[in-house]
């Protein structure tokens, strides 16, 4: 063996020994665990502006809300009966026929118990959408925009929904009302979390069957939908009522708050605009212009509604406790008919002694 060959063999042996030593050192070196994987021990609590809410700080650099006053409600029927955290529908065994004619929903004690999930122009309203049903309202937003809990409540469902909603958070509130928040880019709550009005429950996105970043928002009572615009002015972010009489007729997909409040009809306006660079999110002005064009075409096709025969008219004098919904049930008519005959709307205060035409 010549000198050159011997030198190469020695170098090869030394390299092998060095690599082996490095491997032994790497194997013996302890791997530092992530801070959040360490044992979780409470260290301190921090008060918040809400007297019912405190923040717990843990030893592994994590935190959580502590709400003992809300957790005392765990045994209430609203949070035990039909409490299904795996399915979006929790009241499959309650038929529509068994629902009460009117449900009095106490929404808030004061305005601190409410915050609009998001504010903005409703570009797609509740109601029939050609051969489909649109069970909520759609509001455009920026990707990642925070979505807020509308009222205090408990999270019943929080995960990705394959039925088209994408990332979906369903919150059940103390009065039995449920609010659905769909197409979120990220969830910020978990099932069985108690939330306060105004708490960030997720962030806006376009997950599921969505044409662009927007919030699809629904209100349901025992799985039955009704128009959220009965209760919330999304453009101003204001709550319309402290107590709301939810009539059974509102669960009809054709019963829309926008019609009763004499707002614009619903049109299926595309959210995306074709450009040379590709599809982009349509601006609010684009959406409003398309709505105006659709309304103009619709008005050209509509016929004037037939008048109501004034013969055999029926009248009712308002007494204490009378409500439009109760009068409609009593006389077998609709609230809309009473409103049309008297030039009023559902928000009109019924003065005792006033004479209303019913038929």
KOLPA-701905 format. One record per residue: x, y, z of N, C-alpha, C in turn. Coordinates in steps of 0.05 Angstrom, whole numbers, plus 5000, padded with zeros to 4 digits. Layout:
N
XYZXYZXYZ...
END
This chain:
359
501749765000500050005000501850255000501450424981503050664979502150875000503851085002503351285023500751435018500051494993497551644987495151484995495151224989492851054995492551035025494851005040494750985069493551245081494351465070493251725080490251745077489251665054486351665049484851485068486051255074484651065092484551185120486751305129486751425156484751655158484551815137482652035137479751935138479251715123476551605123475851495150477751365164477251255191476651485211478351695209477951925227475252065223474452085197471852215191469552055202469851785199467751605209467451625239469851635253469751655282468551925291469252135277468152395284465152405281464052295259461152295254459752135276461051905283459751745304459651895330461752035337461752195362459652405361459352535338457252745336454452625339454052395328451352265331450852195360452952095374452552025403451852275419453252495412452652745427449852855421449052825395446352925388444152745401444752485403442752315416442552375446444752435458444652475487443752755494443752945475442953215481439953225485438953325508436053345513434753545494432353465485430753645467428953825484429254085481427654275497424754265487422854215505420054205497419054485492416954515477415654765472414354865498414355125502413355235527410455155532408855155510405955095513405454795519407554625515407254345520407954265549408954455564409654405592407154385609407454275633405154255651403754525655401054515655399454755655398454805684399754995698398955065725398155355726395855415738395055705741396955855758397756095749399556265763398256515775396356625760395256885769392656935753390957105764388557195750388657495746387557585724387557875717384657965714383758175727381058275723380758405696378258415686377658545661375458765666374758905645372659105648369958985654369658725648367158585654367458455682365758525701366058415728365658115729364257995709363757705708366057555695368057695685370257565670372957625681374557415686377357445693379057275674381557345672383457195655385357045673385656785668387556615682390156585666392456645678395056605666396256345676397256185657398355915664401355915661402555715674405555695675406755635647405155535628406255475602405655695582405355945592405156175575402456185559400456045569397756055557395856195576393456245567391456375584388656285575386656345592383856285586382056465602379556495593377556645608376556485631375856615653374656485676372056635682369856495678367256615681365456445699365856455725364356275743361356335742360556585738357656645738356256515714357756505691356556375667356556065670358755955681358955675684356955555703355755715720353655625737351155555722350955635696348655585680348755315665350855155670351154905657348754725659347354735682345154555687342454655676342454895665339955005655338954845631336354805627335354645605336354735578336655005574337355105548340155005540341854935560344554845554344854545559342654405563342754115567340853975547338454075543336553955525337354005496337453795479338153825451340853965448342753895465345454005464347153825447347353875422348853705403351253855392353653765398356053915390357253795365356053595352357153475328355453535303352953605306351153655284350253945285349854065261348854335261345954355269344454135265341654135272341253985298340154115318339853995345336953925352335054015336332253985342330753815321331953615311330753455290328153325298327853275324325453135334323053315340323453575335321253765340320153865314317753775306316653865280315654155281315554275258314654555256311854595268310154395265307454415275307354455306309354355320309354365349310554625360311454805343312555055353310355245362310755395383308755585392308155805372305755925372305156135352306856385356307656445381309256675387311256605409313756685406315756655427316856935434316657005460317757255469320757225475322357345459325257335462326357575477327157535502328557755516331457755507332157955491334757965478336958065496336558295509338558405526337258545550338858575572338058735594338859025589341159065576342059325568343859285544344759505531346259495506349059375509350059345534352559205538352458915531349958805530349558525523349258465494349958665477349758625448352058755433352858615411354658735392354158605365353858755344353458645318355858475310355458235298357758065290359658205272358658385255360258545238358358765227359458995220357759205208358459225178356459285163356859325134354259285119354459335093352159315075351459015070348958945075347958675069347558655039349258505025349058484996347258254987346758065004344957844997343157795021340557845018338757835040337557555045336157535066334657285073332257255054331857005045329456955028330056755006328056714989328456524967330456634947332156454937334156534918333756344894332056424876331256264853330255994863331555774857330555514865331755424892333255604904334455534930333455714952334155654976333355814999335855935011335856195016338056325029337156395058338256235077337256235104338456445122340056625111341356835127341957075111343757235120344657475105347657455101348557575079351357575072352457855072354757895086355958155089358858145080359758295060362558285052364358385074366858285074368758375095371558335084373558425099376358385092377258125105378957985091379957725101381357775128380557615148381757645174380357835193378257965183376758155200375458015223375558125248374457975271371457955270370357735278367457685280366857665310364757805319364057825347361557655354361557565379359157435390356957645392354557575383352357775383351257815411350857605425349857615453351557425470351157445497352357245514351256965507352856765510351856495505353956285508353356045497355155815499355555695471358055635464358655525437357655235435355855185417354854915412356354775390357354915371358654795347360854975339363254865335365555025326367554845311367254825285369054675269368454715239370054585222369554605194367154435186365354555172362854415163363054355133362754105127362954015099360454065083358354165095355854215081355854475066358054625067358254875052358755125069358455095096358855325113361855385118363555195113366455225119366755235149368655395159368955425188366555565200365155425218362555515227362555525258361555735269361055765298358155805303356955625319354155655327354055705357352755925365352555995393349655985401349055845423346355845434346256045457344156205457343856415477341756335498341656475520340056395543337056375536336156535517333356535509332656315489334656145481334155925462334856005434335356255429336156345402338956245396339456165370342056085362342956275339345556355340346656515318348856355305348856355278350756195262352556395247355156335248357256505236358956325218358656355191359856165172361956295155363556125142365756185123368156315137368456275163370656395177373356285168375456455168378156365161379456215184378656295209379856175233377856185256377755975272376055975296377656075320376256215337377556325361376256215387374356025384373055905407372855605403372155465424371755175423368955105433368054865427365454765437365354775467363054865477362454885506363755135519365055305503366055555514363755745520363855885542361956105547363156355535361556505521362456755509360756985517361957225517360557465523360057625497357957785496357457955473359858125467360758125442363058285434365658135435365657885445368157725444368657625416371157625408371957535381371757235381369957125364369556845362370956715338371956885320373256795296373957025278374956955254375857165236374757115208373957325194372557305169374257175147372957025130374356885109372556805086373256585072371756495049371856195047371856055071371955765071369255655064369155395055366655275046365855365019363255355013362255444987361855744989363855894979363856184982365156304957364056524948365056664924367056884931367656914956369457124964369157174994370957325006370857375035368257505044366657375060364257495071363257335095361557445111360357305133357457225125356956965126354156875124353156835153351056985159350057005187347156925188346456745206343756645209342856675238340156705241338856675267336856455265336956275285335056045285333956015313331455915313330155825338329155545334330355355350329755075347330054985318332255055306333054995279331555145257329455295264327955445244329155715239329555795214330856045208328856275206329756515212328256755206330156975199329157195189330857405178332257555201334957555202336457705223335958005222335058105199334558395197332058475212330458285222328358355240329558485265331958395273333058465299335458645297337058615277339558775275339658945250340459195254341159375231344159335226344859175206347659115202349259355192347959535179349459765168350359955190348759985211349460155233350560005257350059735257350859575279349159605304346659695300344859735323342859515326342059465352339959275358337259425357335359305344332759435340330859405364331059185379329159135400330659035425329559085448330458965473329058695477326458695470324858445471323458425444323558185433322458145406320457915406318057965395316057765392316457605366317557365369318157205345315657035338314457115316311956975308312656735290311056535292311456285278311556335248310056535239309956585210312656685200314356795217316956895209318856665199318156415207319856195199319456115170317456235157317056195129319256335113320556205095322756325080321856565064319256585058318156815043317457045061317657005088317057225106319657365112319957605102322557745104322158015117324058085134323958345148324158575128325658525106326058745087323458825073321658635070319058695058317358855078317358775103315758905123316759195128319459225127320559485132320759655107319659555085319559685059322359745049324159555053326859585042326959445015329359455002329659344976329359034976328358924954328158634951330858514949330958244953333458094952334058024923336658064915337557984889340057834892340457634875342757464876345057604861346457784874348557944862351257804865352657764842355257624845357257794861358757654878360657794895363357844881363957684861366457714847366157874821368158024813368158184789370358074771369758024745371757934726373458174717376058144720377958354711380158214695381958384683384158264668386058104686386158184711387858044730386557794741383957754736382457524747380157624764378957444780376757514796377557664821376257894826376758054850374158104864374358164890371958224906370658484897368158464891366658704882366458904904366659164897366459374917363559414925363159544948360359604957358859764936360259954923358960114902358059944879359759754870359059574849356559414856356459314880354159154889351659314889351759564899349359734900348459804872350259854854349559914826348159674813349159434819347859194807345059154819344759204845342159184858340259384845341159634840339359834828338559744800340359624784339659534757337659304759338059124778336158894781333458994790333359194807330759304816329359434793330759584776329559714753328259514734329659294729328559084712326158954725326258914751324058784765321558964765321959224768319659404768318259414741319859374720318659384693316959134688317558914702316158664698313758624717313758774739311658734759309058874751306858754759304158874756303358994782301559194780300559324804298959114820299359104847297858914864294858994864293258784865290358834866289558944893287559124894286659234919285059044935284659104960283158934979280259034980278458854978275558924978274859035005273459265005272759395030270059305042268659145027266059045037266458845060264558835078264658655101267158695118267958945122270359005137269958935166272158845178272158765207274158955221273259065244274959245259275359145287277559235300278159155327279159405342278259445366279159665383281259565402283559695402285859605417285359615447285959395461285759375490288459315501288759325527291259265541292158985534294658945526295758685520295558605491294158755475293858685447296558715432297158525415299458525397298558455369300058545349299258485322299258185317301258045327301357755323298957615335298157695359295857575373293257635358293057885348290657955332290457795307292757755293292757595268291857315273292857195295291956915302289056905309288057105324285357105333283357125310284057295290282157345267282857175243284957015244285656845221286757005197288257215202289457375181292457385185293857535168296657575172297257855183299557875196300358135206300758335183301858235161302158415138299558535128297458375129294858475120293858695138294158665164293258865183294859125179297459095174299159325170298359475144297859325123297059455097294459605100292459485114289859605116289859865133291859885151291860115169294260305165295860245145298060425139300160435161300560205174302560195196304659975190306559945207308459725205308759585231310359385232310559215256311759365280313059595276314159745298312259955309309859985297307960185306306960115334306960315352305960275379302860275378301660075389298760045388297560185413296360415409295160565431292460455438292060435464289460325474287260515465285160385454282860535443282960585413285260535401285460565372283860345358282560425336280960235321282460155296282959885294284459775271282559625253282959645228281559475209282959215206281658995210282858725209282458595182280058625170279358495144277958705127
END
